Amino acid sequence: MASVRSGLLRTALRGGSRPPAPPKRGFSSSSNRDDAYETAKWEKITYLGILTCTGLAFYNLSKGHPHYEEPPPYPYLHIRNKEFPWGPDGLFEVKHH
């Protein structure tokens, strides 16, 4: 491997010709027309999916949702053995009066 590299390096330094570049290969054997058709097909499918998801989200979010009664004040939910540095309530607790 090293001798092949050094041989290529010597040839390049002498101004010799470069080895021919390998031919470009495509990843599929389909024609460009098929590729354009597939691209257009998946673009339409994508837009249809976006519209469907947007419609379903709008439908679900526009429906009402049930409002439940507040649960009873269970004594084990608000145990405070010592005060917090910022006061008697938690940082994100909202008192409903």
C-alpha positions as CSV (number, residue, x, y, z in Angstrom):
1,M,0.0,0.0,0.0
2,A,2.8,2.4,0.9
3,S,4.7,1.7,-2.3
4,V,1.6,2.4,-4.4
5,R,1.1,5.7,-2.7
6,S,4.8,6.7,-3.1
7,G,4.6,5.7,-6.8
8,L,1.6,7.9,-7.2
9,L,3.3,10.7,-5.3
10,R,6.4,10.4,-7.5
11,T,4.3,10.5,-10.7
12,A,2.4,13.6,-9.5
13,L,5.7,15.4,-8.5
14,R,7.2,14.6,-11.9
15,G,4.2,16.2,-13.7
16,G,3.0,12.9,-15.0
17,S,-0.5,12.1,-15.9
18,R,-3.0,11.4,-13.2
19,P,-4.6,8.0,-13.1
20,P,-8.1,8.2,-14.6
21,A,-10.9,9.0,-12.3
22,P,-13.3,6.2,-11.6
23,P,-16.6,6.5,-13.5
24,K,-19.5,8.0,-11.7
25,R,-22.1,5.5,-10.5
26,G,-25.7,6.2,-9.7
27,F,-27.3,4.7,-6.6
28,S,-30.2,3.4,-8.5
29,S,-30.6,2.0,-12.0
30,S,-33.8,4.1,-12.7
31,S,-33.9,6.8,-15.2
32,N,-34.2,10.5,-14.5
33,R,-37.9,10.5,-15.6
34,D,-38.6,7.8,-13.0
35,D,-36.8,9.9,-10.4
36,A,-38.8,13.0,-11.2
37,Y,-42.1,11.0,-11.0
38,E,-41.1,9.5,-7.6
39,T,-40.1,13.0,-6.3
40,A,-43.4,14.5,-7.4
41,K,-45.4,11.6,-6.0
42,W,-43.7,11.9,-2.6
43,E,-44.1,15.6,-2.6
44,K,-47.8,15.2,-3.1
45,I,-48.0,12.6,-0.3
46,T,-46.1,14.9,2.0
47,Y,-48.5,17.8,1.4
48,L,-51.5,15.6,1.8
49,G,-50.0,14.3,5.1
50,I,-49.4,17.9,6.3
51,L,-53.0,18.9,5.5
52,T,-54.4,15.7,7.2
53,C,-52.4,16.3,10.4
54,T,-53.3,20.0,10.4
55,G,-57.0,19.2,10.0
56,L,-57.0,16.5,12.7
57,A,-55.1,18.8,15.1
58,F,-57.6,21.6,14.4
59,Y,-60.5,19.3,15.0
60,N,-59.1,17.8,18.2
61,L,-58.1,21.2,19.6
62,S,-61.4,22.8,18.7
63,K,-63.5,20.3,20.7
64,G,-64.2,21.1,24.3
65,H,-62.5,19.3,27.1
66,P,-64.1,18.3,30.4
67,H,-63.4,20.4,33.5
68,Y,-63.4,18.3,36.6
69,E,-64.0,19.4,40.2
70,E,-60.9,20.0,42.3
71,P,-59.9,17.0,44.3
72,P,-60.4,17.2,48.0
73,P,-57.4,18.6,50.0
74,Y,-55.7,15.4,51.0
75,P,-53.4,15.9,54.0
76,Y,-50.5,14.0,52.5
77,L,-50.3,16.2,49.4
78,H,-48.9,19.3,51.1
79,I,-46.4,18.1,53.7
80,R,-43.9,20.7,54.7
81,N,-41.4,19.7,57.4
82,K,-39.4,22.9,57.1
83,E,-39.8,26.1,55.1
84,F,-38.3,26.7,51.8
85,P,-35.8,29.6,51.4
86,W,-38.3,31.5,49.3
87,G,-41.2,31.2,51.7
88,P,-43.8,28.8,52.9
89,D,-45.2,27.8,49.5
90,G,-43.5,26.0,46.6
91,L,-42.1,28.1,43.8
92,F,-44.7,27.0,41.3
93,E,-47.7,26.6,43.6
94,V,-50.6,28.9,42.9
95,K,-53.0,29.7,45.7
96,H,-56.6,29.7,44.7
97,H,-58.7,31.8,47.0
